[in-house]
Amino acid sequence: PKANWFYAVEYCHYVGRRLATIENRKAEENLFNAIKSSEVFSQVSTRVWVGANDLGDEGNFLWHDTGRRINYSNWAALQPSNWGNIEHCVEIGVNFIAHEF
């Protein structure tokens, strides 16, 4: 992503939106299709923030807008890893073949 997660949350709020919440496979597919048809999509790789983090409790990912725990996920292999103890916000990676967070 071009900006950090906090800026993305702030910007979305500024324009009357919120970061995406992915509660099921259909919502994930809808988000994937929206990203794929947008001007930010690259066939190599596109990464965008979604509205989840574990800032309040390490390893316990919650949706920012509802405070509910993530029940549906499509984590990439070996994720979430909290690499370097600095990864706490969720992004979705989209390429031409697959998408996962």
RALINDA-V200616 format. One record per residue. N is the residue number from 0. RES is the residue in one letter. SS is DSSP state (A for helix, B for strand, O for the rest). PSI is psi in radians with two decimals (* if undefined). Layout:
n = [N;N]
res = [RES;RES]
ss = [SS;SS]
psi = [PSI;PSI]
This chain:
n = [0;1;2;3;4;5;6;7;8;9;10;11;12;13;14;15;16;17;18;19;20;21;22;23;24;25;26;27;28;29;30;31;32;33;34;35;36;37;38;39;40;41;42;43;44;45;46;47;48;49;50;51;52;53;54;55;56;57;58;59;60;61;62;63;64;65;66;67;68;69;70;71;72;73;74;75;76;77;78;79;80;81;82;83;84;85;86;87;88;89;90;91;92;93;94;95;96;97;98;99;100]
res = [P;K;A;N;W;F;Y;A;V;E;Y;C;H;Y;V;G;R;R;L;A;T;I;E;N;R;K;A;E;E;N;L;F;N;A;I;K;S;S;E;V;F;S;Q;V;S;T;R;V;W;V;G;A;N;D;L;G;D;E;G;N;F;L;W;H;D;T;G;R;R;I;N;Y;S;N;W;A;A;L;Q;P;S;N;W;G;N;I;E;H;C;V;E;I;G;V;N;F;I;A;H;E;F]
ss = [O;O;O;O;A;A;A;A;A;A;A;A;A;A;O;O;O;O;O;O;O;O;O;O;A;A;A;A;A;A;A;A;A;A;A;A;O;O;O;O;O;O;O;O;O;B;B;B;B;B;B;B;B;O;O;O;O;O;O;O;O;B;B;O;O;O;O;O;B;O;O;O;O;O;O;O;O;O;O;O;O;O;A;A;A;O;O;O;B;B;B;B;B;B;O;O;O;O;B;B;O]
psi = [2.63;-0.50;2.88;2.97;-0.74;-0.72;-0.70;-0.75;-0.81;-0.79;-0.79;-0.76;-0.74;-0.66;0.24;0.45;-3.05;2.79;2.62;2.51;2.24;1.74;-0.12;3.04;-0.66;-0.77;-0.67;-0.78;-0.74;-0.76;-0.79;-0.82;-0.67;-0.75;-0.78;-0.54;0.04;2.95;-0.24;-0.18;2.33;2.39;-0.36;-0.97;2.41;2.28;2.28;2.59;2.53;2.96;0.85;2.61;2.93;0.58;-0.57;-0.47;1.86;2.19;-0.15;1.60;2.25;2.64;2.26;-0.73;-0.41;-0.37;0.07;2.58;2.54;2.13;-0.56;2.34;2.74;1.01;2.49;2.83;2.41;0.37;2.65;2.46;-0.32;0.79;2.24;0.25;0.57;0.03;1.90;-0.15;2.59;2.31;2.66;2.32;2.27;2.22;-3.05;-0.47;-0.77;2.94;2.46;2.83;*]
